[in-house]
């Protein structure tokens, strides 16, 4: 991956994955709704799988996996932002 993305691309990729993992782990710990906690568990599992499988091949270029990854990423970030917005008010 380093040869494909370069150092800057790998840094951006790592930050993106880390922030997605942090948002989903926040949902697991602090969300009052069990559906959002389950969503956090699902996405944490997907992120861990993605990190380890990236050593074998570029997993996010597989259409079937990429669809579910970005779908769950959007759901997690939406739920995270919703809870953060209600916490501020």
ZIBELCOR-V433918 format. One record per residue. N is the residue number from 1. RES is the residue in three letters. PHI is phi in degrees with one decimal (NA if undefined). Layout:
{{N,RES,PHI} {N,RES,PHI}}
This chain:
{{1,UNK,NA} {2,UNK,-62.5} {3,UNK,-69.4} {4,UNK,-82.6} {5,UNK,-97.5} {6,UNK,84.2} {7,UNK,-68.2} {8,UNK,-64.5} {9,UNK,-62.7} {10,UNK,-65.5} {11,UNK,-64.6} {12,UNK,-63.7} {13,UNK,-61.4} {14,UNK,-64.5} {15,UNK,-64.6} {16,UNK,-62.1} {17,UNK,-64.0} {18,UNK,-63.7} {19,UNK,-67.4} {20,UNK,-65.4} {21,UNK,-65.3} {22,UNK,-63.8} {23,UNK,-65.4} {24,UNK,-71.7} {25,UNK,-70.3} {26,UNK,-64.5} {27,UNK,-61.2} {28,UNK,-62.7} {29,UNK,-80.9} {30,UNK,-116.4} {31,UNK,-77.5} {32,UNK,-77.5} {33,UNK,-87.6} {34,UNK,-67.0} {35,UNK,-65.5} {36,UNK,-70.6} {37,UNK,-64.8} {38,UNK,-63.8} {39,UNK,-60.0} {40,UNK,-62.6} {41,UNK,-65.2} {42,UNK,-60.5} {43,UNK,-73.4} {44,UNK,-59.8} {45,UNK,-63.6} {46,UNK,-64.2} {47,UNK,-65.5} {48,UNK,-62.4} {49,UNK,-60.6} {50,UNK,-63.1} {51,UNK,-61.3} {52,UNK,-71.1} {53,UNK,-75.3} {54,UNK,-65.6} {55,UNK,-71.4} {56,UNK,-92.5} {57,UNK,-155.5} {58,UNK,-76.5} {59,UNK,-66.9} {60,UNK,-75.2} {61,UNK,-90.4} {62,UNK,-81.8} {63,UNK,-61.1} {64,UNK,-63.1} {65,UNK,-74.1} {66,UNK,-61.4} {67,UNK,-58.6} {68,UNK,-70.0} {69,UNK,-60.6} {70,UNK,-73.1} {71,UNK,-63.9} {72,UNK,-68.1} {73,UNK,-61.8} {74,UNK,-63.7} {75,UNK,-64.1} {76,UNK,-65.1} {77,UNK,-65.4} {78,UNK,-63.1} {79,UNK,-66.2} {80,UNK,-62.7} {81,UNK,-65.2} {82,UNK,-62.0} {83,UNK,-70.1} {84,UNK,-66.3} {85,UNK,-66.8} {86,UNK,-70.5} {87,UNK,-70.9} {88,UNK,-73.2} {89,UNK,-72.9}}
